[in-house]
Amino acid sequence: MAETSTNLQTIKIYTSYWRKYPGTIAGCMLIGPAYALQVIVSPLFIAKALGQLVNHQPINNNYLWYAGLTMLGGAILQYVSDHGFIMRFCNFVTRDLYNVTITHLLRQEYGFFANSFSGSLVAQANRFAKGYEAFSDAVFLESLGLLCGVLVALGVMIYYNPLLGSAVALLWAVSIAIVAYLAIRRMPVRRAAVAKESQQTGELADVISNAVTVKTFAQEAEEERRYDLTNLVRSKYYYRSWGRAVNNAFAINLLCIALQLLVFIGGIMAVRHGTLSIAMFLLFQVYILRVIDSLGKAAMVVRKLEGTLGDTQEMTVLLGRQSQIVDPEHPEPSKIAKGAIALTNVTFGYDLHSKNSPALLKNFNLHIEPGERVGLVGPSGGGKTTLTKLMLRFNDVQDGIITIDGQDIRVIRQDDLHNAISYVPQEPLLFHRSIRENIGYGDTAASEAAIITAAKQAHAHEFISSLPNGYDTLVGERGIKLSGGQRQRIAIARAMIKKAPILVLDEATSALDSESEIYIQDGLWKLMQGKTALVIAHRLSTIQKMDRIVVLDNGRITETGTHKQLVAKKRLYARLWTHQSGGFLEE
């Protein structure tokens, strides 16, 4: 039932574009009369001329003219429909569907991407958009014309011999129903195959993106084994799907034979009884070939639709998925200007209903003044990164409230919130674009001079200038062509160029050597001037000069103060400071 509902939803999405382009869709409909004129109406005129010839009557040349004109008219209509409308319409809709999928995916919350294979999402989005091409071909090029032609043919047959024509029409309708039933029976196996193929694509993308890890741990054989297991299951599903397709084809062949024998034997009997002329008998033989052809085409169309609906099922489900983090229906204008941050009685856990997943934060309170520079430290799992995700609304609190400049962050648009925060994550990810584009991503209107200034402040200009293509250098997928320290410098430069009152650094200097960190610290201090800064660090030297240091442990604030004050207290912060080796925490 769920699968049928998803199929109907896919068809609903695809056909919704018929209303968007009404003029074009009307032109697409010309394929029906085009086919009927060429293969049904023109043979009728030829049959009438042949009947006069068989009966030794003068041939009415008008019949021949009519036959030629209907064939020519049908060919012109088909050309206009194919090239003038169907191709344009399919191109328009495919373009729209690509845009729809990326818009919907980008509006999903952070957790959605954390729990999804990026490779699978890309494959699903591409299959959904490209699926419309197959859907359009099946509906217009392969179904509409054929259906129109068959209905006209059956109408002519019933007109000239009601008994035989009605019998053919009835058997054809039953055959179409059987074809549809057989195709529907195959759908679950096909869908299982497609789902497994998506998993296989995702696993392959995951392995390729982590190829260096695979090689350094010499796990090529293990990854090949895992991939082969998934591939084996996928191939079994496809084999079963193909097997059912072969069985369906055999059943359809039997139905075609029955139709052909019905017209051949019934036609001969009608000729003997004088209820059908020889010319009409020959015309019926031509028509039944068209009717039989429609069954084969119907099987192909249903198979194509079944394949398309199976291929697009996953993305259709995703398009129906609502983000867990949504903007308010009537958002307030953002009032964020100075950057005063307040977390009041905040409670958060990924699954508070599970005993194995307790609250990460409970009745948590933290207030940061405008322009204050605050460092967050503590053992892993203490809740530091969780705080940044809550501030950015990557997750929503279950209880309590987070405000910036006195405004609840849930009453404004997420885009407005994110525009007010410059964020450098622990693992800086870059686009496979030029260094210039990656730095300028923080401000797409930034000038070349501003980009270079930001790079200099982040001490990235030196290594960028040494590259053969300089700022035009492509950094590779996720920035793989750069070292970890170089990626972080680019990410810091990107944050520097963004004009935002709040700065959040999550281990932003963790991949830098000590000498580079000294240089970048100077740039970061300049960046923090006049901004509210929240800096997460395991390397305590990064935050010694902060206005305030907050120590988190198990989701609670255990200490707060300056570096000197906390060292003097000789509690957790002092122990962390004492246990550092090479500037990093020993965890």
Salt bridges, closest charged atoms under 4 A:
GLU3 OE1 - ARG191 NH1 2.88
ASP96 OD2 - LYS20 NZ 3.02
ASP96 OD1 - ARG95 NE 3.99
GLU109 OE2 - ARG321 NH2 2.62
GLU142 OE2 - LYS304 NZ 2.76
GLU222 OE2 - ARG225 NH2 2.70
GLU223 OE1 - ARG226 NE 3.97
ASP293 OD2 - LYS297 NZ 3.60
GLU306 OE1 - ARG186 NH1 2.78
ASP311 OD1 - ARG190 NH2 3.36
GLU314 OE1 - ARG127 NH2 2.97
GLU329 OE2 - HIS330 NE2 3.89
GLU372 OE2 - ARG548 NE 2.83
ASP396 OD2 - ARG393 NH2 2.67
ASP408 OD2 - ARG410 NH2 3.19
ASP415 OD2 - ARG413 NH2 3.30
ASP416 OD1 - ARG413 NH1 3.11
GLU427 OE2 - ARG478 NH2 3.74
GLU448 OE1 - ARG436 NE 2.73
GLU462 OE2 - HIS459 ND1 3.98
ASP472 OD1 - ARG436 NH1 2.29
GLU517 OE1 - ARG539 NH1 2.48
ASP522 OD2 - LYS526 NZ 3.52
ASP547 OD1 - ARG373 NH2 3.18
GLU587 OE2 - HIS538 NE2 3.15
